[in-house]
């Protein structure tokens, strides 16, 4: 398993919520999990694209055979709709 992160340094004393989106073997069929799985070679590029398209200040992707999770840190919940 490889974990890729991308972040910028947020302003001090500025609270930013953490948003999580994910699915696993309990919440999605194998067919759905296969469609949202990220191959190891493309994970860092996917995180960079996620940050670019959502304007998240920080992003992290966890992708294994049984789960895919996105963690985003941003000033507003709009970032979730764009993910």
FENSULKA-V172842 format. One record per residue. N is the residue number from 1. RES is the residue in three letters. PHI is phi in whole degrees, 0 to 359 (999 if undefined). OMEGA is omega in whole degrees, 0 to 359 (none if undefined). D_LAST is the distance of its C-alpha to the last C-alpha in Angstrom with 1 decimal. Layout:
BEGIN
[[N/RES/PHI/OMEGA/D_LAST] [N/RES/PHI/OMEGA/D_LAST]]
END
This chain:
BEGIN
[[1/UNK/999/178/21.9] [2/UNK/235/179/20.3] [3/UNK/244/179/17.8] [4/UNK/248/180/16.2] [5/UNK/229/173/15.3] [6/UNK/220/184/14.9] [7/UNK/208/168/16.1] [8/UNK/241/181/18.1] [9/UNK/278/180/20.9] [10/UNK/287/177/20.1] [11/UNK/298/178/23.0] [12/UNK/293/177/25.5] [13/UNK/61/178/25.9] [14/UNK/247/180/22.5] [15/UNK/284/178/20.6] [16/UNK/222/180/16.9] [17/UNK/290/176/15.2] [18/UNK/254/180/13.4] [19/UNK/247/180/10.5] [20/UNK/231/176/10.3] [21/UNK/228/180/8.7] [22/UNK/192/173/11.2] [23/UNK/212/181/13.9] [24/UNK/211/184/17.4] [25/UNK/295/177/20.7] [26/UNK/275/186/21.5] [27/UNK/251/182/18.5] [28/UNK/213/178/18.0] [29/UNK/289/178/20.6] [30/UNK/299/180/21.2] [31/UNK/296/178/20.2] [32/UNK/290/181/16.6] [33/UNK/299/178/16.5] [34/UNK/295/181/17.9] [35/UNK/287/182/15.2] [36/UNK/253/177/12.3] [37/UNK/287/178/14.7] [38/UNK/248/177/14.5] [39/UNK/296/183/18.1] [40/UNK/308/184/19.5] [41/UNK/293/184/20.2] [42/UNK/254/186/16.7] [43/UNK/293/181/14.9] [44/UNK/294/177/15.6] [45/UNK/295/179/14.6] [46/UNK/295/178/11.2] [47/UNK/294/178/10.7] [48/UNK/299/178/12.2] [49/UNK/294/178/10.1] [50/UNK/299/178/6.8] [51/UNK/296/182/9.1] [52/UNK/293/185/10.4] [53/UNK/279/182/7.8] [54/UNK/255/185/6.2] [55/UNK/63/175/9.8] [56/UNK/290/178/9.5] [57/UNK/284/176/13.1] [58/UNK/218/179/12.7] [59/UNK/212/177/10.5] [60/UNK/217/180/12.0] [61/UNK/237/172/11.7] [62/UNK/238/182/14.5] [63/UNK/224/176/15.3] [64/UNK/232/180/18.8] [65/UNK/292/183/20.7] [66/UNK/249/182/20.1] [67/UNK/202/171/16.6] [68/UNK/225/181/13.1] [69/UNK/224/175/11.4] [70/UNK/242/176/8.7] [71/UNK/241/182/10.1] [72/UNK/231/176/9.0] [73/UNK/242/184/11.9] [74/UNK/206/182/11.8] [75/UNK/290/183/14.4] [76/UNK/224/180/12.7] [77/UNK/285/177/10.4] [78/UNK/304/181/8.9] [79/UNK/299/180/6.3] [80/UNK/293/180/5.1] [81/UNK/298/181/5.6] [82/UNK/280/180/3.8] [83/UNK/288/none/0.0]]
END
